[in-house]
């Protein structure tokens, strides 16, 4: 089945971002979010490094239900 759209921020407007998918071939939750600013990156760096192949993204708390659906998909639950 591959990449399955789980949900888009309900307040997205025309941006279609942030977005959450579940990739059942690789068993991964895939997230598109707002790129973190330097202030947030600095806070995150206090807890550890951020490799060049990774980045920090932000998601609004209103997306918690969408993230739960992605977690359910990852655990094999039926997602509608």
DSSP file (Angstrom, degrees, kcal/mol; ACC not computed):
  #  RESIDUE AA STRUCTURE BP1 BP2  ACC     N-H-->O    O-->H-N    N-H-->O    O-->H-N    TCO  KAPPA ALPHA  PHI   PSI    X-CA   Y-CA   Z-CA
    1    1 A X              0   0    0      0, 0.0     2,-0.1     0, 0.0    22,-0.0   0.000 360.0 360.0 360.0 -35.4    0.0    0.0    0.0
    2    2 A X        +     0   0    0      2,-0.1    22,-1.8    21,-0.0     2,-0.3  -0.424 360.0  20.9  72.8-137.3    2.9    2.4    0.7
    3    3 A X  E     -A   23   0A   0     20,-0.2     2,-0.5    -2,-0.1    20,-0.2  -0.506  66.3-170.9 -76.6 125.1    2.4    6.0    1.7
    4    4 A X  E     -A   22   0A   0     18,-2.7    18,-2.5    -2,-0.3     2,-0.3  -0.966  22.7-127.1-120.3 122.7   -1.1    6.7    3.2
    5    5 A X  E     +A   21   0A   0     -2,-0.5    16,-0.2    16,-0.2     3,-0.1  -0.508  27.5 177.1 -65.6 126.1   -2.3   10.2    4.0
    6    6 A X  E     -     0   0A   0     14,-2.5     2,-0.3     1,-0.3    15,-0.2   0.821  55.9 -43.0 -97.7 -44.3   -3.5   10.3    7.6
    7    7 A X  E     -A   20   0A   0     13,-1.9    13,-2.7    60,-0.0     2,-0.4  -0.934  38.4-132.8 178.2 158.6   -4.4   14.0    7.9
    8    8 A X  E     -A   19   0A   0     -2,-0.3    11,-0.2    11,-0.2     4,-0.1  -0.921  51.2 -84.1-119.5 145.7   -3.7   17.6    7.1
    9    9 A X    >   -     0   0    0      9,-2.7     3,-1.9    -2,-0.4     4,-0.2  -0.255  37.4-136.9 -46.7 123.3   -3.9   20.5    9.7
   10   10 A X  T 3  S+     0   0    0      1,-0.3     3,-0.3     2,-0.1    -1,-0.2   0.689 103.7  49.9 -63.9 -16.5   -7.6   21.4    9.7
   11   11 A X  T 3  S+     0   0    0      1,-0.2    -1,-0.3     0, 0.0    -2,-0.1   0.085  77.8 116.3-103.7  22.1   -6.6   25.1    9.7
   12   12 A X    X   -     0   0    0     -3,-1.9     3,-1.3     1,-0.2     2,-0.3   0.783  48.5-169.7 -66.6 -31.1   -4.2   24.8    6.7
   13   13 A X  T 3   -     0   0    0     -3,-0.3     3,-0.3     1,-0.2    -1,-0.2  -0.616  68.9 -26.5  71.8-133.3   -5.9   27.0    4.2
   14   14 A X  T 3  S+     0   0    0     -2,-0.3    -1,-0.2     1,-0.2    -2,-0.1   0.472 125.0  81.5 -93.5  -3.1   -4.3   26.5    0.8
   15   15 A X  S <  S-     0   0    0     -3,-1.3    -1,-0.2     2,-0.1    -2,-0.1   0.773  77.3-149.8 -75.5 -26.1   -0.9   25.4    2.2
   16   16 A X        +     0   0    0     -3,-0.3     2,-0.3     1,-0.2    -2,-0.1   0.879  46.8 156.1  53.5  40.8   -1.7   21.8    2.8
   17   17 A X        +     0   0    0     -5,-0.1    -1,-0.2     1,-0.1    -2,-0.1  -0.985  34.5  39.8-150.4 143.1    0.8   21.8    5.7
   18   18 A X  S    S+     0   0    0     14,-0.7    -9,-2.7    -2,-0.3     2,-0.3   0.567  78.2 172.4 -72.4 159.1    1.4   20.5    8.2
   19   19 A X  E     -AB   8  32A   0     13,-2.0    13,-2.9   -11,-0.2     2,-0.4  -0.972  21.2-154.8-138.5 148.2    0.6   17.0    7.0
   20   20 A X  E     +AB   7  31A   0    -13,-2.7   -14,-2.5    -2,-0.3   -13,-1.9  -0.994  15.3 175.2-128.2 133.8    1.0   13.5    8.5
   21   21 A X  E     -AB   5  30A   0      9,-2.8     9,-2.2    -2,-0.4     2,-0.4  -0.843  22.7-138.8-125.1 164.8    1.3   10.2    6.5
   22   22 A X  E     -AB   4  29A   0    -18,-2.5   -18,-2.7    -2,-0.3     2,-0.8  -0.997   9.8-156.2-124.4 126.4    2.0    6.6    7.4
   23   23 A X  E  >> -AB   3  28A   0      5,-3.2     5,-1.8    -2,-0.4     4,-1.1  -0.870   9.7-176.3-101.5 103.2    4.3    4.6    5.2
   24   24 A X  T  45S+     0   0    0    -22,-1.8    -1,-0.1    -2,-0.8   -21,-0.1   0.665  78.8  60.3 -79.9 -13.7    3.4    0.9    5.7
   25   25 A X  T  45S+     0   0    0      1,-0.2    -1,-0.2     3,-0.1    -2,-0.0   0.896 121.1  24.8 -73.9 -40.4    6.2   -0.4    3.5
   26   26 A X  T  45S-     0   0    0      2,-0.1    -2,-0.2    -3,-0.1    -1,-0.2   0.439 104.6-126.1-101.2  -2.2    8.9    1.1    5.7
   27   27 A X  T  <5 +     0   0    0     -4,-1.1     2,-0.3     1,-0.2    -3,-0.2   0.954  62.9 136.4  53.7  56.5    6.7    1.2    8.9
   28   28 A X  E   < -B   23   0A   0     -5,-1.8    -5,-3.2     2,-0.0     2,-0.5  -0.976  56.9-132.6-134.4 145.7    7.3    4.9    9.4
   29   29 A X  E     -B   22   0A   0     -2,-0.3     2,-0.5    -7,-0.2    -7,-0.2  -0.872  28.4-155.5 -92.1 127.0    5.3    8.0   10.4
   30   30 A X  E     -B   21   0A   0     -9,-2.2    -9,-2.8    -2,-0.5     2,-0.4  -0.905  10.2-168.8-111.1 130.9    6.1   10.8    7.9
   31   31 A X  E     -B   20   0A   0     -2,-0.5     2,-0.5   -11,-0.2   -11,-0.2  -0.966  15.2-169.3-126.8 132.6    5.6   14.4    9.0
   32   32 A X  E     +B   19   0A   0    -13,-2.9   -13,-2.0    -2,-0.4   -14,-0.7  -0.989  31.6 149.9-113.5 125.5    5.7   17.7    7.1
   33   33 A X        -     0   0    0     -2,-0.5     2,-0.3   -15,-0.2    26,-0.2  -0.798  50.9 -64.6-142.3-176.7    5.6   20.7    9.3
   34   34 A X  E     -C   58   0B   0     24,-1.8    24,-2.6    -2,-0.2     2,-0.1  -0.598  59.0-109.1 -75.1 133.5    6.7   24.2    9.7
   35   35 A X  E     -C   57   0B   0     -2,-0.3    22,-0.2    22,-0.2    -1,-0.1  -0.417  37.4-112.9 -64.5 133.9   10.5   24.6    9.8
   36   36 A X        -     0   0    0     20,-2.1    20,-0.1    -2,-0.1    -1,-0.1  -0.368  27.0-125.3 -68.2 144.5   11.7   25.5   13.3
   37   37 A X     >  -     0   0    0      1,-0.1     4,-2.5    -2,-0.1     3,-0.2  -0.325  32.8 -96.1 -81.1 173.0   13.3   28.9   13.7
   38   38 A X  H  > S+     0   0    0      1,-0.2     4,-2.5     2,-0.2     5,-0.2   0.830 122.4  58.5 -61.8 -33.2   16.7   29.4   15.2
   39   39 A X  H  > S+     0   0    0      2,-0.2     4,-1.7     1,-0.2    -1,-0.2   0.934 110.7  41.4 -63.3 -45.8   15.3   30.0   18.7
   40   40 A X  H  > S+     0   0    0      2,-0.2     4,-2.5     1,-0.2    -2,-0.2   0.906 113.1  53.9 -68.5 -41.0   13.5   26.6   18.8
   41   41 A X  H  X S+     0   0    0     -4,-2.5     4,-2.5     1,-0.2    -2,-0.2   0.911 107.4  51.9 -58.3 -41.9   16.5   24.8   17.2
   42   42 A X  H  X S+     0   0    0     -4,-2.5     4,-0.8     2,-0.2    -1,-0.2   0.901 109.1  49.8 -62.6 -40.8   18.7   26.3   19.9
   43   43 A X  H >< S+     0   0    0     -4,-1.7     3,-0.8     1,-0.2     4,-0.3   0.923 112.2  47.9 -62.2 -43.5   16.3   24.9   22.6
   44   44 A X  H >< S+     0   0    0     -4,-2.5     3,-1.8     1,-0.2     4,-0.5   0.871 103.9  60.7 -65.8 -37.0   16.4   21.5   20.9
   45   45 A X  H >< S+     0   0    0     -4,-2.5     3,-0.5     1,-0.3    -1,-0.2   0.710  90.1  70.8 -65.2 -19.2   20.2   21.5   20.7
   46   46 A X  T << S+     0   0    0     -3,-0.8    -1,-0.3    -4,-0.8    -2,-0.2   0.734 102.1  44.5 -67.6 -20.7   20.3   21.7   24.5
   47   47 A X  T <  S-     0   0    0     -3,-1.8     2,-0.3     1,-0.4    -1,-0.2   0.524 131.7 -47.8-100.2  -7.4   19.1   18.1   24.6
   48   48 A X  S <  S-     0   0    0     -3,-0.5    -1,-0.4    -4,-0.5     2,-0.1  -0.902  71.0 -57.7 158.0 175.5   21.4   16.7   21.8
   49   49 A X        -     0   0    0     -2,-0.3     2,-0.5    -3,-0.1    -3,-0.0  -0.329  32.1-140.3 -80.3 162.4   22.7   17.3   18.3
   50   50 A X        -     0   0    0      4,-0.1     6,-0.1    -2,-0.1    -5,-0.0  -0.946  26.5-136.3-120.1 104.7   20.6   17.6   15.2
   51   51 A X    >   -     0   0    0     -2,-0.5     3,-2.1     1,-0.1     0, 0.0  -0.147  21.9-110.5 -59.9 156.9   22.5   15.7   12.4
   52   52 A X  T 3  S+     0   0    0      1,-0.3    -1,-0.1     3,-0.0    -2,-0.0   0.748 118.9  58.7 -59.2 -24.0   22.7   17.3    8.9
   53   53 A X  T 3  S+     0   0    0      2,-0.0    -1,-0.3     0, 0.0     2,-0.3   0.412 106.8  55.6 -86.5   2.4   20.3   14.7    7.6
   54   54 A X    <   -     0   0    0     -3,-2.1     2,-0.3    -4,-0.0    -4,-0.1  -0.821  59.8-173.9-129.6 167.2   17.6   15.8   10.1
   55   55 A X        -     0   0    0     -2,-0.3     2,-0.5     2,-0.0    -4,-0.1  -0.967  28.8-106.8-153.5 168.1   15.7   18.9   11.1
   56   56 A X        -     0   0    0     -2,-0.3   -20,-2.1   -20,-0.1     2,-0.3  -0.859  35.4-175.4-100.1 130.8   13.2   20.1   13.6
   57   57 A X  E     -C   35   0B   0     -2,-0.5     2,-0.4   -22,-0.2   -22,-0.2  -0.899  16.3-133.4-123.8 157.9    9.7   20.8   12.5
   58   58 A X  E     -C   34   0B   0    -24,-2.6   -24,-1.8    -2,-0.3     2,-0.4  -0.872  16.7-174.6-111.8 142.9    6.7   22.2   14.3
   59   59 A X        -     0   0    0     -2,-0.4     2,-0.1   -26,-0.2   -26,-0.1  -0.993  30.2-113.9-130.3 140.4    3.1   20.9   14.4
   60   60 A X    >   -     0   0    0     -2,-0.4     3,-2.3     1,-0.1     4,-0.1  -0.453  23.9-120.7 -72.7 148.1    0.2   22.6   16.1
   61   61 A X  G >  S+     0   0    0      1,-0.3     3,-2.1     2,-0.2     4,-0.2   0.759 108.3  75.1 -59.0 -25.1   -1.3   20.9   19.1
   62   62 A X  G 3  S+     0   0    0      1,-0.3     3,-0.4     2,-0.1    -1,-0.3   0.655  85.9  66.0 -63.5 -11.5   -4.6   20.8   17.3
   63   63 A X  G <>  +     0   0    0     -3,-2.3     4,-2.4     1,-0.2     3,-0.5   0.371  66.9 104.8 -89.9   5.0   -3.1   18.0   15.2
   64   64 A X  H <> S+     0   0    0     -3,-2.1     4,-2.5     1,-0.2    -1,-0.2   0.903  78.4  52.5 -52.9 -45.6   -2.9   15.6   18.2
   65   65 A X  H  > S+     0   0    0     -3,-0.4     4,-1.8     1,-0.2    -1,-0.2   0.880 110.1  49.0 -60.1 -35.1   -5.8   13.5   16.9
   66   66 A X  H  > S+     0   0    0     -3,-0.5     4,-1.9     2,-0.2    -1,-0.2   0.901 110.6  49.8 -69.4 -40.5   -4.1   13.2   13.5
   67   67 A X  H  X S+     0   0    0     -4,-2.4     4,-2.3     2,-0.2    -2,-0.2   0.880 108.2  54.0 -64.5 -37.4   -0.9   12.1   15.1
   68   68 A X  H  X S+     0   0    0     -4,-2.5     4,-2.7    -5,-0.2    -1,-0.2   0.910 106.9  51.4 -61.9 -41.4   -2.9    9.5   17.2
   69   69 A X  H  X S+     0   0    0     -4,-1.8     4,-2.3     1,-0.2    -1,-0.2   0.894 109.3  50.4 -62.3 -39.1   -4.3    8.1   13.9
   70   70 A X  H  X S+     0   0    0     -4,-1.9     4,-2.2     2,-0.2    -1,-0.2   0.903 110.6  49.0 -65.4 -40.2   -0.8    7.8   12.5
   71   71 A X  H  X S+     0   0    0     -4,-2.3     4,-1.6     2,-0.2    -2,-0.2   0.904 109.9  51.7 -65.0 -40.7    0.3    6.0   15.7
   72   72 A X  H  <>S+     0   0    0     -4,-2.7     5,-3.1     1,-0.2     4,-0.3   0.911 109.2  50.5 -60.5 -42.2   -2.6    3.7   15.4
   73   73 A X  H ><5S+     0   0    0     -4,-2.3     3,-1.3     1,-0.2    -2,-0.2   0.907 108.3  52.4 -61.8 -41.3   -1.7    2.9   11.8
   74   74 A X  H 3<5S+     0   0    0     -4,-2.2    -1,-0.2     1,-0.3    -2,-0.2   0.815 109.5  49.4 -65.2 -29.6    1.8    2.2   12.9
   75   75 A X  T 3<5S-     0   0    0     -4,-1.6    -1,-0.3    -5,-0.1    -2,-0.2   0.398 124.5-103.3 -89.9   2.9    0.5   -0.3   15.4
   76   76 A X  T < 5S+     0   0    0     -3,-1.3    -3,-0.2    -4,-0.3    -2,-0.1   0.569  70.4 147.1  91.4   8.6   -1.7   -2.0   12.9
   77   77 A X      < -     0   0    0     -5,-3.1     2,-0.5    -6,-0.2    -1,-0.3  -0.398  58.2 -98.8 -75.0 156.7   -5.0   -0.4   13.9
   78   78 A X        -     0   0    0     -2,-0.1     2,-0.5     2,-0.0    -1,-0.1  -0.659  40.9-160.8 -76.8 122.9   -7.7    0.2   11.3
   79   79 A X              0   0    0     -2,-0.5   -10,-0.0     1,-0.1    -9,-0.0  -0.910 360.0 360.0-110.7 131.1   -7.6    3.9   10.3
   80   80 A X              0   0    0     -2,-0.5    -1,-0.1   -74,-0.0    -2,-0.0   0.351 360.0 360.0-118.0 360.0  -10.5    5.6    8.6
